[in-house]
Amino acid sequence: MSSVLGLLCPRLLPRQWLHTGLDINLVAGRAKPSQVALSQILTINVYIFSSGEYSRYMSNTELRESSFWVLTALAAGRNHGYALIQETHELSSGRVDLKVPTLYAALDRLREQGSVALDGDEVVDGRLRRYFRLTDAGASRLSDEIARMEASARQAKSRLKLRTSPATRVAIA
């Protein structure tokens, strides 16, 4: 079982995900903690997750841009790796230019989270194409991310309207 090391605030972490915990107390330049004021002691909590635990934890956070565009591309139907690279580039108006390792890291992460599933292999011109599809959980996750992004954009737009500059008010109206 591979492990991922995460340095996290323990209050953000559900206890059942804790695989191993180590508390390290560092004292600011003194040999005996009894000689040191409490404010001079630093505690570092180290948590080690199995890869599955880490993926479940990360699935509850916002999507990375590459993952967002991969899910968006797969929303139209199953596709293979090279076509996903081209489609994410096109859909993002050229802002996202995925390299092969980045794409497959995103696909692996999304598969572990249940957002994407393998959908068969085909040999085309002597080359193997592995196809992926969006799962129902992936469609729900994409929908949630779209709603989060829209809410963020509404907040930003409402803040911009508070500016007193006439040029800004005209530009966002």
C-alpha positions as protocol buffer text, in pm:
chain_id: "A"
residue {
  index: 1
  type: MET
  ca { x: 0 y: 0 z: 0 }
}
residue {
  index: 2
  type: SER
  ca { x: 156 y: 328 z: -106 }
}
residue {
  index: 3
  type: SER
  ca { x: 136 y: 621 z: 132 }
}
residue {
  index: 4
  type: VAL
  ca { x: 113 y: 992 z: 82 }
}
residue {
  index: 5
  type: LEU
  ca { x: 255 y: 1220 z: 348 }
}
residue {
  index: 6
  type: GLY
  ca { x: 32 y: 1510 z: 437 }
}
residue {
  index: 7
  type: LEU
  ca { x: 106 y: 1790 z: 678 }
}
residue {
  index: 8
  type: LEU
  ca { x: -239 y: 1899 z: 783 }
}
residue {
  index: 9
  type: CYS
  ca { x: -408 y: 2073 z: 1068 }
}
residue {
  index: 10
  type: PRO
  ca { x: -565 y: 1789 z: 1270 }
}
residue {
  index: 11
  type: ARG
  ca { x: -895 y: 1977 z: 1310 }
}
residue {
  index: 12
  type: LEU
  ca { x: -951 y: 1949 z: 933 }
}
residue {
  index: 13
  type: LEU
  ca { x: -911 y: 1573 z: 934 }
}
residue {
  index: 14
  type: PRO
  ca { x: -1175 y: 1315 z: 1030 }
}
residue {
  index: 15
  type: ARG
  ca { x: -1027 y: 1074 z: 1284 }
}
residue {
  index: 16
  type: GLN
  ca { x: -1113 y: 759 z: 1084 }
}
residue {
  index: 17
  type: TRP
  ca { x: -876 y: 870 z: 806 }
}
residue {
  index: 18
  type: LEU
  ca { x: -582 y: 887 z: 1038 }
}
residue {
  index: 19
  type: HIS
  ca { x: -341 y: 610 z: 948 }
}
residue {
  index: 20
  type: THR
  ca { x: -48 y: 710 z: 1164 }
}
residue {
  index: 21
  type: GLY
  ca { x: 3 y: 1022 z: 1370 }
}
residue {
  index: 22
  type: LEU
  ca { x: 326 y: 1158 z: 1509 }
}
residue {
  index: 23
  type: ASP
  ca { x: 352 y: 1460 z: 1735 }
}
residue {
  index: 24
  type: ILE
  ca { x: 687 y: 1634 z: 1731 }
}
residue {
  index: 25
  type: ASN
  ca { x: 756 y: 1902 z: 1990 }
}
residue {
  index: 26
  type: LEU
  ca { x: 1031 y: 2146 z: 1902 }
}
residue {
  index: 27
  type: VAL
  ca { x: 1161 y: 2381 z: 2165 }
}
residue {
  index: 28
  type: ALA
  ca { x: 1304 y: 2718 z: 2065 }
}
residue {
  index: 29
  type: GLY
  ca { x: 1676 y: 2685 z: 2151 }
}
residue {
  index: 30
  type: ARG
  ca { x: 1645 y: 2536 z: 2500 }
}
residue {
  index: 31
  type: ALA
  ca { x: 1729 y: 2191 z: 2626 }
}
residue {
  index: 32
  type: LYS
  ca { x: 1455 y: 2161 z: 2887 }
}
residue {
  index: 33
  type: PRO
  ca { x: 1092 y: 2236 z: 2797 }
}
residue {
  index: 34
  type: SER
  ca { x: 1028 y: 2335 z: 3160 }
}
residue {
  index: 35
  type: GLN
  ca { x: 1249 y: 2642 z: 3106 }
}
residue {
  index: 36
  type: VAL
  ca { x: 1055 y: 2756 z: 2801 }
}
residue {
  index: 37
  type: ALA
  ca { x: 736 y: 2958 z: 2786 }
}
residue {
  index: 38
  type: LEU
  ca { x: 444 y: 2773 z: 2629 }
}
residue {
  index: 39
  type: SER
  ca { x: 444 y: 3011 z: 2331 }
}
residue {
  index: 40
  type: GLN
  ca { x: 797 y: 2896 z: 2239 }
}
residue {
  index: 41
  type: ILE
  ca { x: 696 y: 2532 z: 2181 }
}
residue {
  index: 42
  type: LEU
  ca { x: 598 y: 2435 z: 1828 }
}
residue {
  index: 43
  type: THR
  ca { x: 399 y: 2117 z: 1771 }
}
residue {
  index: 44
  type: ILE
  ca { x: 394 y: 1961 z: 1426 }
}
residue {
  index: 45
  type: ASN
  ca { x: 133 y: 1696 z: 1352 }
}
residue {
  index: 46
  type: VAL
  ca { x: 228 y: 1455 z: 1073 }
}
residue {
  index: 47
  type: TYR
  ca { x: -37 y: 1234 z: 917 }
}
residue {
  index: 48
  type: ILE
  ca { x: 30 y: 951 z: 676 }
}
residue {
  index: 49
  type: PHE
  ca { x: -257 y: 847 z: 452 }
}
residue {
  index: 50
  type: SER
  ca { x: -292 y: 545 z: 230 }
}
residue {
  index: 51
  type: SER
  ca { x: -346 y: 658 z: -129 }
}
residue {
  index: 52
  type: GLY
  ca { x: -717 y: 565 z: -113 }
}
residue {
  index: 53
  type: GLU
  ca { x: -772 y: 765 z: 207 }
}
residue {
  index: 54
  type: TYR
  ca { x: -594 y: 1066 z: 57 }
}
residue {
  index: 55
  type: SER
  ca { x: -805 y: 1046 z: -261 }
}
residue {
  index: 56
  type: ARG
  ca { x: -1128 y: 1034 z: -60 }
}
residue {
  index: 57
  type: TYR
  ca { x: -1013 y: 1336 z: 140 }
}
residue {
  index: 58
  type: MET
  ca { x: -918 y: 1528 z: -176 }
}
residue {
  index: 59
  type: SER
  ca { x: -1247 y: 1440 z: -349 }
}
residue {
  index: 60
  type: ASN
  ca { x: -1428 y: 1671 z: -108 }
}
residue {
  index: 61
  type: THR
  ca { x: -1228 y: 1974 z: -218 }
}
residue {
  index: 62
  type: GLU
  ca { x: -1246 y: 2185 z: -531 }
}
residue {
  index: 63
  type: LEU
  ca { x: -1127 y: 2031 z: -855 }
}
residue {
  index: 64
  type: ARG
  ca { x: -791 y: 2113 z: -1005 }
}
residue {
  index: 65
  type: GLU
  ca { x: -823 y: 2291 z: -1337 }
}
residue {
  index: 66
  type: SER
  ca { x: -695 y: 1991 z: -1533 }
}
residue {
  index: 67
  type: SER
  ca { x: -950 y: 1762 z: -1363 }
}
residue {
  index: 68
  type: PHE
  ca { x: -1229 y: 2011 z: -1426 }
}
residue {
  index: 69
  type: TRP
  ca { x: -1157 y: 2017 z: -1799 }
}
residue {
  index: 70
  type: VAL
  ca { x: -1114 y: 1638 z: -1820 }
}
residue {
  index: 71
  type: LEU
  ca { x: -1456 y: 1588 z: -1658 }
}
residue {
  index: 72
  type: THR
  ca { x: -1601 y: 1856 z: -1887 }
}
residue {
  index: 73
  type: ALA
  ca { x: -1462 y: 1680 z: -2195 }
}
residue {
  index: 74
  type: LEU
  ca { x: -1595 y: 1343 z: -2078 }
}
residue {
  index: 75
  type: ALA
  ca { x: -1942 y: 1491 z: -2015 }
}
residue {
  index: 76
  type: ALA
  ca { x: -2001 y: 1469 z: -2392 }
}
residue {
  index: 77
  type: GLY
  ca { x: -1923 y: 1095 z: -2396 }
}
residue {
  index: 78
  type: ARG
  ca { x: -1642 y: 841 z: -2371 }
}
residue {
  index: 79
  type: ASN
  ca { x: -1304 y: 934 z: -2508 }
}
residue {
  index: 80
  type: HIS
  ca { x: -940 y: 823 z: -2519 }
}
residue {
  index: 81
  type: GLY
  ca { x: -629 y: 996 z: -2386 }
}
residue {
  index: 82
  type: TYR
  ca { x: -500 y: 1181 z: -2691 }
}
residue {
  index: 83
  type: ALA
  ca { x: -848 y: 1305 z: -2782 }
}
residue {
  index: 84
  type: LEU
  ca { x: -892 y: 1427 z: -2422 }
}
residue {
  index: 85
  type: ILE
  ca { x: -571 y: 1629 z: -2451 }
}
residue {
  index: 86
  type: GLN
  ca { x: -700 y: 1794 z: -2768 }
}
residue {
  index: 87
  type: GLU
  ca { x: -1050 y: 1850 z: -2636 }
}
residue {
  index: 88
  type: THR
  ca { x: -940 y: 2004 z: -2304 }
}
residue {
  index: 89
  type: HIS
  ca { x: -719 y: 2243 z: -2499 }
}
residue {
  index: 90
  type: GLU
  ca { x: -1010 y: 2336 z: -2725 }
}
residue {
  index: 91
  type: LEU
  ca { x: -1272 y: 2366 z: -2449 }
}
residue {
  index: 92
  type: SER
  ca { x: -1046 y: 2586 z: -2235 }
}
residue {
  index: 93
  type: SER
  ca { x: -974 y: 2820 z: -2529 }
}
residue {
  index: 94
  type: GLY
  ca { x: -608 y: 2714 z: -2519 }
}
residue {
  index: 95
  type: ARG
  ca { x: -556 y: 2792 z: -2148 }
}
residue {
  index: 96
  type: VAL
  ca { x: -507 y: 2424 z: -2061 }
}
residue {
  index: 97
  type: ASP
  ca { x: -239 y: 2236 z: -2251 }
}
residue {
  index: 98
  type: LEU
  ca { x: -222 y: 1896 z: -2080 }
}
residue {
  index: 99
  type: LYS
  ca { x: 88 y: 1684 z: -2116 }
}
residue {
  index: 100
  type: VAL
  ca { x: 48 y: 1305 z: -2117 }
}
residue {
  index: 101
  type: PRO
  ca { x: 175 y: 1252 z: -1759 }
}
residue {
  index: 102
  type: THR
  ca { x: -55 y: 1526 z: -1626 }
}
residue {
  index: 103
  type: LEU
  ca { x: -356 y: 1380 z: -1806 }
}
residue {
  index: 104
  type: TYR
  ca { x: -298 y: 1027 z: -1677 }
}
residue {
  index: 105
  type: ALA
  ca { x: -228 y: 1151 z: -1323 }
}
residue {
  index: 106
  type: ALA
  ca { x: -562 y: 1336 z: -1336 }
}
residue {
  index: 107
  type: LEU
  ca { x: -740 y: 1031 z: -1481 }
}
residue {
  index: 108
  type: ASP
  ca { x: -591 y: 802 z: -1214 }
}
residue {
  index: 109
  type: ARG
  ca { x: -694 y: 1042 z: -939 }
}
residue {
  index: 110
  type: LEU
  ca { x: -1045 y: 1079 z: -1084 }
}
residue {
  index: 111
  type: ARG
  ca { x: -1077 y: 699 z: -1118 }
}
residue {
  index: 112
  type: GLU
  ca { x: -977 y: 649 z: -753 }
}
residue {
  index: 113
  type: GLN
  ca { x: -1241 y: 905 z: -654 }
}
residue {
  index: 114
  type: GLY
  ca { x: -1507 y: 731 z: -862 }
}
residue {
  index: 115
  type: SER
  ca { x: -1558 y: 1024 z: -1102 }
}
residue {
  index: 116
  type: VAL
  ca { x: -1421 y: 847 z: -1410 }
}
residue {
  index: 117
  type: ALA
  ca { x: -1426 y: 482 z: -1515 }
}
residue {
  index: 118
  type: LEU
  ca { x: -1242 y: 281 z: -1778 }
}
residue {
  index: 119
  type: ASP
  ca { x: -1463 y: 215 z: -2078 }
}
residue {
  index: 120
  type: GLY
  ca { x: -1266 y: -37 z: -2281 }
}
residue {
  index: 121
  type: ASP
  ca { x: -963 y: -53 z: -2506 }
}
residue {
  index: 122
  type: GLU
  ca { x: -944 y: -49 z: -2886 }
}
residue {
  index: 123
  type: VAL
  ca { x: -656 y: -99 z: -3125 }
}
residue {
  index: 124
  type: VAL
  ca { x: -649 y: 169 z: -3395 }
}
residue {
  index: 125
  type: ASP
  ca { x: -370 y: 169 z: -3656 }
}
residue {
  index: 126
  type: GLY
  ca { x: -173 y: -74 z: -3440 }
}
residue {
  index: 127
  type: ARG
  ca { x: -193 y: 146 z: -3131 }
}
residue {
  index: 128
  type: LEU
  ca { x: -392 y: 75 z: -2818 }
}
residue {
  index: 129
  type: ARG
  ca { x: -645 y: 339 z: -2717 }
}
residue {
  index: 130
  type: ARG
  ca { x: -779 y: 327 z: -2362 }
}
residue {
  index: 131
  type: TYR
  ca { x: -1122 y: 485 z: -2330 }
}
residue {
  index: 132
  type: PHE
  ca { x: -1266 y: 660 z: -2026 }
}
residue {
  index: 133
  type: ARG
  ca { x: -1618 y: 768 z: -1937 }
}
residue {
  index: 134
  type: LEU
  ca { x: -1776 y: 1001 z: -1684 }
}
residue {
  index: 135
  type: THR
  ca { x: -1959 y: 822 z: -1401 }
}
residue {
  index: 136
  type: ASP
  ca { x: -2277 y: 947 z: -1235 }
}
residue {
  index: 137
  type: ALA
  ca { x: -2065 y: 1050 z: -936 }
}
residue {
  index: 138
  type: GLY
  ca { x: -1834 y: 1238 z: -1175 }
}
residue {
  index: 139
  type: ALA
  ca { x: -2127 y: 1420 z: -1336 }
}
residue {
  index: 140
  type: SER
  ca { x: -2250 y: 1518 z: -991 }
}
residue {
  index: 141
  type: ARG
  ca { x: -1902 y: 1635 z: -891 }
}
residue {
  index: 142
  type: LEU
  ca { x: -1871 y: 1842 z: -1210 }
}
residue {
  index: 143
  type: SER
  ca { x: -2213 y: 1995 z: -1147 }
}
residue {
  index: 144
  type: ASP
  ca { x: -2113 y: 2082 z: -788 }
}
residue {
  index: 145
  type: GLU
  ca { x: -1790 y: 2241 z: -911 }
}
residue {
  index: 146
  type: ILE
  ca { x: -1978 y: 2447 z: -1171 }
}
residue {
  index: 147
  type: ALA
  ca { x: -2215 y: 2571 z: -899 }
}
residue {
  index: 148
  type: ARG
  ca { x: -1918 y: 2657 z: -673 }
}
residue {
  index: 149
  type: MET
  ca { x: -1746 y: 2848 z: -953 }
}
residue {
  index: 150
  type: GLU
  ca { x: -2066 y: 3034 z: -1046 }
}
residue {
  index: 151
  type: ALA
  ca { x: -2123 y: 3135 z: -682 }
}
residue {
  index: 152
  type: SER
  ca { x: -1764 y: 3260 z: -662 }
}
residue {
  index: 153
  type: ALA
  ca { x: -1804 y: 3457 z: -984 }
}
residue {
  index: 154
  type: ARG
  ca { x: -2130 y: 3615 z: -854 }
}
residue {
  index: 155
  type: GLN
  ca { x: -1952 y: 3722 z: -536 }
}
residue {
  index: 156
  type: ALA
  ca { x: -1662 y: 3873 z: -730 }
}
residue {
  index: 157
  type: LYS
  ca { x: -1899 y: 4051 z: -967 }
}
residue {
  index: 158
  type: SER
  ca { x: -2103 y: 4197 z: -680 }
}
residue {
  index: 159
  type: ARG
  ca { x: -1782 y: 4324 z: -516 }
}
residue {
  index: 160
  type: LEU
  ca { x: -1668 y: 4486 z: -838 }
}
residue {
  index: 161
  type: LYS
  ca { x: -2000 y: 4670 z: -858 }
}
residue {
  index: 162
  type: LEU
  ca { x: -1916 y: 4835 z: -526 }
}
residue {
  index: 163
  type: ARG
  ca { x: -1624 y: 5017 z: -684 }
}
residue {
  index: 164
  type: THR
  ca { x: -1680 y: 5387 z: -746 }
}
residue {
  index: 165
  type: SER
  ca { x: -1504 y: 5400 z: -1081 }
}
residue {
  index: 166
  type: PRO
  ca { x: -1753 y: 5461 z: -1366 }
}
residue {
  index: 167
  type: ALA
  ca { x: -1530 y: 5266 z: -1608 }
}
residue {
  index: 168
  type: THR
  ca { x: -1548 y: 4957 z: -1386 }
}
residue {
  index: 169
  type: ARG
  ca { x: -1928 y: 4981 z: -1349 }
}
residue {
  index: 170
  type: VAL
  ca { x: -1973 y: 5000 z: -1727 }
}
residue {
  index: 171
  type: ALA
  ca { x: -1737 y: 4706 z: -1790 }
}
residue {
  index: 172
  type: ILE
  ca { x: -1919 y: 4464 z: -1557 }
}
residue {
  index: 173
  type: ALA
  ca { x: -2278 y: 4570 z: -1620 }
}
